[in-house]
Structure formats: structure tokens, C-alpha cells
Amino acid sequence: MSDNLKILINTLPKKMKPVARFLRHQEGASGLSTTRYIQDVSTCLVPKAIFSRSIEDLTENTFLETSEEALIYLSPAILGEHIARKGFSKNLPDNLKKEVAETGVNLLKKAESNPLLRNNNKKIIPVKAAIALAATAIPLTEFSLNYIKNLVTLKLFNKSDFKNIASLENNKEDKAHQEKVKQSAKKHIAGAAITYTGLLGLAGLLATRGKNSKTLQKISEFIVAPGNKLFSKNEKAKNFVNKYFNMDFNKSKNGKLVLSKGQLTTCVLVGGCGYFGASADRGKENLKETATRFPLVALYVITGSELVEKGFKNFLFNKGKCKDVLNSKKEVTPFEQLDKLAEKLAKEKGTTIEQEFKSLIKQKGIIFGLPYLFALFVMGFFVAGMTVHATKRRYEKEHKIAA
């Protein structure tokens, strides 16, 4: 951050300084990482904590939300950039190592009419595919978390019956059912570990042998650009698959590997399998509650948040709001350029730089703040409250029918 921006932030009213620092941090963080972690934990955990039905329920929600968000938003940079990239790209020529950060889709597109780049891709693409496979630890761990949660609840509270955990009943626990839940959890966690071991072995094979094997080349290209292989003649379908079902990392502004939309989608879908499986183990009430909540949350995480942000920007643009920081392409002026923009506006309007900077911070706060409030109150409080209420109503209805 420039010295001018630091000075201007210090001129803001006390209540606006944290907003400015948060906005700066949001844009400074690489990809979908630290800021999204803070936002998603707060929008998911706070409502669930308020609607918790027991200490067991609160403990489970706290464990899941903090660990899931850390896994999805914080671990990709560590696992991808600092471990897998260093390990798998160490044998690449120095002039190609930086190219590993470029997406496989872009590398393949650039090489379509350039034989030299095609030759380079024979070395780079298998390494990128190996890094992507190494990152499958993230969705597989996400899959395991709900089973781990079941084991934690058993260990801490000696409970496996969802009706007791959700305070629908207060019956004596069935030891046979507890053992069934425990063994299922151990089996699925072990299965995820075995799967990852196999994928890691394939990753090693791709990184070491990929450049000399046409078969491994094709496998590598499918991993980093699946849409190219599945829908080569359908541009829309190809782009859709490459965006939402691609395990390749994205590239940050500073050339680092960061979480991609495809990786996020994979985490949600693979994690969802564990979510449903672990819920089914604890009873039909838990499974039905999962079926109520998960589709809404999954859709919002994968596409909904992006659509809300895009729609809100379009609304502001059409209403002529926040026009100082929102250009004709609905792009928001980066935080690092606000000092120069404030200086320009001050000259045009005959005001002070400090006044214009304050106005710009307000505008950026509106653009990024209202979608956050939507997530908090609609996807947070509404979904949490609706889910708890629906579970209680279903149980009461079934109990009356049974009686």
C-alpha cells in the first residue's frame, strides 16, 4: 500500500477506518482466501449458533464451519503454492517454472498456433495436473469432516442419535447404533485416505513421466481443461465445464496459485456426499434436514454469491449510484488506485482529496457490503432458522401420525 493511501486512511472518521482497512485487505488477499473465510464463517456460524438446539449442536456447527471454511479458503494457497508447486515443478527448466501459475486452459489456448508453446506445454501441463491432483486432499478432507464430526460428538457427548442431538427427544442412546455410526465414519475416512493415496501416486507419475507419454499428456490435459476434451465443438459448454468442474488452480495478480471456482465446486459436491452419508448414519431426521439445507447452500456457494454481487452492481450502475468507482464495464476501481482517483475528482469538483477519498470508501463499502448482508440475513439467518423449524415441524407431524 502506498504512503498516500496510508495517510488518507488516517484522515477518515474513526468508524470508517476499519471499513477501509477491510476493503484493502479484501483486494490484497490472493484469490478467494482470507476475506472469504472471515465472511463465510460469520455468515454461517453466527446464525447457526443462535439457532443451536443443544450444546452438541453448537459444538458440531462450530467445528464444521471453522474447519470447512479454513479448508476451502486457506489451505489451497498452502497446499498448492507452497507444497505441491515446489515439489512437482522442481525439475522444470527455470524459464518454465513461472508458467506453472498460468491456468491450463490459457496455456492450451495460447499453444494452438505456436509450436514452441506446444512443446513447452508437454512439460508444464503434466506438472499442473499433478499439482491439481495433490489438491484433491481438500475436497476429500471436506468429505471426511462430517464423519469426523460424528466421531467427535460420540467421543465428547456419547451421542449418535440426531433426535437427541437436536433436542427432539431425550432418549437413552442405542449402543448398537453408536457402534454402527463409529464404524461407518472410520470406513469412509479410510476410504478417502486410500483414494487420495492413489491420486497422489498418479500425480507423481504425471510429474515425472508425463512429458514423454502421449497417454499421460491426454490425462493431464483432461484434468486441467476438462471442457476442452468433453465439448471441443461447443464453446458455451466447454467454458462452463472449464469454469465449474476444473481442479486446476487460478493465477493471482502476483503469479501465485489460488483457489479456483472449479476447486470450490468440487469441494461443495464431494463434501456434499460426505454430508449426506454422515447424516444418514445418524437417522432419517438428520438426512431430511441435510436435504433441506444443502441444495440452497451449495447453489449459493457455487453460483449464487457471484450472481448476487453481479446483479447488485448492475442495479447500482443502472441507478447511477457509486458511479465514481463503478465504470461502464461494471468493474470496481481497485483500492490501490483510490488515492489517484480521489485527487482527480477533487480537481474536477473543486473539493479536497480527503473528502473525495471518504466518498470513494463509502461507495466501495456499499458495493461490497450489501451482498455480505444478503448472505448474512438470507443465507445465514433465514436458512438456519427455516431448517431448524422445518425439522421440528416434520418430527412433530410424524410423531402425531405415529401416535
Protein Blocks (a to p, Z undefined) as FASTA:
>chain_A
ZZklmmmmmmpcfklmmmmmmmmmmmmpgcjlklmmmmmmmmmmmmmmmmpcbfklmmmm
mmmmmmmmmmmmmmmmmmmmmmmmmmmmmmpcfklmmmmmpcfklmmmmmmmomklmmmm
mmmmmmmmmmmmmmmmmmmmmmmmmmmmmmmmmmmnopabfklmnomaccdddfklmmmm
mmmmmmmmmmmmmmmmmmmmmmmmmmmmmmmpmklmmmmmmmmmmmlmmmmmlmklmmmm
mmmmccbdcddfkopacddfklmmmmmmmmmmmmmmmmmmnojklmmmmmmmmmmmmmmm
mmmmmmmmmmmmmmmmmnopaklmmcfkopacdfklmmmmmmmmmmmnopafklmmmmmm
mmmmmmmmmmmmmmmmmmmmmmmmmmmmmmmmmmmmmmmmmZZ
